[in-house]
């Protein structure tokens, strides 16, 4: 007998990353949290979200929807463009050269995606005008020039010659003697000139924005009523100093083209769309060049949106289990996906606890469920198992992501000491003006802190705006087994998890939150520096 029940084994077989799934799977397993109505527009947009919030899945679904209507969806993973030596090493070349390499690689992938679209669409194969415009785009992005010294050498050669000759001949014939003579003269002259040009330097990519913009515009016009959706994923994988140059290219060459729609998936605190350079400002002005951004972190917060979050995650697991069951011979998972809560969990409360533990991040929910299912074995997933799995995921994934961020770890320890232990609250307020602090955002990016609500106005601090932040569910579960346990933790040992004490993780108490205001100046005073 297997150590796991079929359902618990299926929880572990669910692909945790969208890029591990095929196109049809991505479409079938997508669950709309309400974001599709916001992003399925022809407006250019930036889609923000931390790792695991579903940016890639949303872009892939949007691309499949666009393809079904006859449009061209060009998905490009920006992690796959450029080389480590050419992009990551600032000493390898001037920043303009590194940016040019990046743009040429991007345009090369765009052109390759167009060719794939042509091969998949018979009407485009027969459209000679479109094929010609695609070739013109290729010409516009492959020009090269040589920078360096130029040497020219002129050589001249002249030749002249002459030849004179005289000959005489005498003969005796019946008619009498005959005398004949011949005078010959021959002369020649030759002039040759040779010019040599030697260039000493290095080849450098020459990218003319006007030519590229014209080629893209002509390409769009060749599509008549169809649209090109350029879907750029993993924007934050591009080095920060190069991001404004990539953004500037989009502003100059792509965004003005009427037939193109650009969607960018990025991590907000790791994005740099605009920069000051010598001669002016380059990049994208969000809100002007591109429409309002969308933040997936705001869609699935549990507290205050319990029913929506519960419905989303129930659909998420049902669709993924159905997909796993379809690909598994002799499996009844496809039929059981609609009863995932009753079949996989001891009760509704256990599933709700999983939803809370995910903190609105779908990938975290999949990993925590897989860990809990491993511990459940042949049984069902219970509340204590969810909490133990969340604590394990917090230590194994989230804290490991902070291993090299020494100051961020110290800030987390300070928050636990001053706010969680001192104020006896699981959540706290951060002045909106301080919410852009780099160290605080590093904790947010690592998913050990979460923003629960923006623009909160506390009665005790009139005129000030705060964001409500909360410590990660897994971190809280870890704390309640120590002397730092906040108030509200009620020990209840039900014996379902060996060596683990079941304790309640309380919902947020706004009265306690009002007393827990995080003053970053106090932290930086202990660090001997000012706020960033």
Rosetta blueprint (number, residue, H / E / L):
1 X L
2 X L
3 X L
4 X L
5 X L
6 X H
7 X H
8 X H
9 X H
10 X H
11 X H
12 X H
13 X H
14 X L
15 X L
16 X L
17 X L
18 X H
19 X H
20 X H
21 X L
22 X L
23 X H
24 X H
25 X H
26 X H
27 X H
28 X H
29 X H
30 X L
31 X L
32 X L
33 X L
34 X L
35 X L
36 X H
37 X H
38 X H
39 X H
40 X L
41 X L
42 X L
43 X L
44 X L
45 X E
46 X E
47 X E
48 X E
49 X L
50 X L
51 X L
52 X L
53 X L
54 X L
55 X H
56 X H
57 X H
58 X H
59 X H
60 X H
61 X H
62 X H
63 X H
64 X H
65 X H
66 X H
67 X H
68 X H
69 X L
70 X L
71 X L
72 X E
73 X E
74 X E
75 X E
76 X E
77 X E
78 X H
79 X H
80 X H
81 X L
82 X L
83 X L
84 X H
85 X H
86 X H
87 X H
88 X H
89 X L
90 X L
91 X L
92 X L
93 X L
94 X L
95 X H
96 X H
97 X H
98 X H
99 X H
100 X H
101 X H
102 X H
103 X H
104 X H
105 X H
106 X H
107 X H
108 X H
109 X H
110 X H
111 X H
112 X H
113 X H
114 X H
115 X H
116 X H
117 X H
118 X H
119 X H
120 X H
121 X L
122 X H
123 X H
124 X H
125 X H
126 X L
127 X L
128 X H
129 X H
130 X H
131 X H
132 X H
133 X H
134 X H
135 X H
136 X H
137 X H
138 X H
139 X H
140 X H
141 X L
142 X L
143 X L
144 X E
145 X E
146 X E
147 X E
148 X E
149 X E
150 X E
151 X E
152 X E
153 X E
154 X E
155 X E
156 X E
157 X E
158 X E
159 X E
160 X E
161 X E
162 X E
163 X E
164 X E
165 X E
166 X E
167 X E
168 X E
169 X E
170 X E
171 X E
172 X E
173 X E
174 X L
175 X L
176 X E
177 X E
178 X E
179 X E
180 X E
181 X E
182 X E
183 X E
184 X E
185 X E
186 X E
187 X E
188 X E
189 X E
190 X E
191 X E
192 X E
193 X E
194 X E
195 X E
196 X E
197 X E
198 X E
199 X E
200 X E
201 X E
202 X E
203 X E
204 X E
205 X E
206 X L
207 X L
208 X L
209 X H
210 X H
211 X H
212 X H
213 X H
214 X H
215 X H
216 X H
217 X H
218 X H
219 X H
220 X H
221 X H
222 X H
223 X L
224 X L
225 X L
226 X L
227 X L
228 X E
229 X E
230 X E
231 X E
232 X E
233 X E
234 X L
235 X H
236 X H
237 X H
238 X L
239 X L
240 X H
241 X H
242 X H
243 X H
244 X H
245 X H
246 X H
247 X H
248 X H
249 X H
250 X H
251 X H
252 X H
253 X H
254 X H
255 X L
256 X L
257 X L
258 X L
259 X L
260 X E
261 X E
262 X E
263 X E
264 X E
265 X E
266 X E
267 X L
268 X H
269 X H
270 X H
271 X L
272 X L
273 X L
274 X E
275 X E
276 X E
277 X E
278 X L
279 X L
280 X E
281 X E
282 X E
283 X E
284 X L
285 X L
286 X E
287 X L
288 X L
289 X L
290 X E
291 X L
292 X L
293 X L
294 X E
295 X E
296 X H
297 X H
298 X H
299 X L
300 X L
301 X L
302 X L
303 X L
304 X L
305 X L
306 X H
307 X H
308 X H
309 X H
310 X H
311 X H
312 X H
313 X H
314 X H
315 X H
316 X H
317 X H
318 X H
319 X H
320 X H
321 X H
322 X H
323 X H
324 X H
325 X H
326 X H
327 X L
328 X L
329 X L
330 X L
331 X L
332 X L
333 X H
334 X H
335 X H
336 X H
337 X H
338 X H
339 X H
340 X H
341 X H
342 X H
343 X H
344 X H
345 X E
346 X L
347 X L
348 X H
349 X H
350 X H
351 X H
352 X H
353 X H
354 X H
355 X H
356 X H
357 X H
358 X H
359 X L
360 X L
361 X L
362 X H
363 X H
364 X H
365 X H
366 X H
367 X H
368 X H
369 X H
370 X H
371 X H
372 X H
373 X H
374 X H
375 X H
376 X H
377 X L
378 X L
379 X L
380 X L
381 X E
382 X L
383 X H
384 X H
385 X H
386 X H
387 X H
388 X H
389 X H
390 X H
391 X H
392 X H
393 X H
394 X H
395 X H
396 X H
397 X H
398 X H
399 X L
400 X H
401 X H
402 X H
403 X L
404 X L
405 X L
406 X H
407 X H
408 X H
409 X H
410 X H
411 X H
412 X H
413 X H
414 X H
415 X H
416 X H
417 X H
418 X H
419 X H
420 X H
421 X H
422 X H
423 X H
424 X L
425 X L
426 X L
427 X E
428 X E
429 X E
430 X E
431 X E
432 X H
433 X H
434 X H
435 X L
436 X L
437 X L
438 X H
439 X H
440 X H
441 X H
442 X H
443 X H
444 X H
445 X H
446 X L
447 X L
448 X L
449 X E
450 X E
451 X E
452 X E
453 X E
454 X E
455 X E
456 X E
457 X L
458 X L
459 X L
460 X L
461 X L
462 X L
463 X L
464 X L
465 X L
466 X E
467 X E
468 X E
469 X E
470 X E
471 X E
472 X L
473 X H
474 X H
475 X H
476 X H
477 X H
478 X H
479 X H
480 X L
481 X L
482 X L
483 X L
484 X L
485 X L
486 X L
487 X L
488 X L
489 X L
490 X L
491 X E
492 X L
493 X L
494 X L
495 X L
496 X L
497 X L
498 X L
499 X L
500 X L
501 X L
502 X L
503 X E
504 X L
505 X L
506 X L
507 X L
508 X L
509 X L
510 X H
511 X H
512 X H
513 X H
514 X H
515 X H
516 X L
517 X E
518 X E
519 X L
520 X H
521 X H
522 X H
523 X H
524 X H
525 X H
526 X H
527 X H
528 X L
529 X L
530 X L
531 X L
532 X L
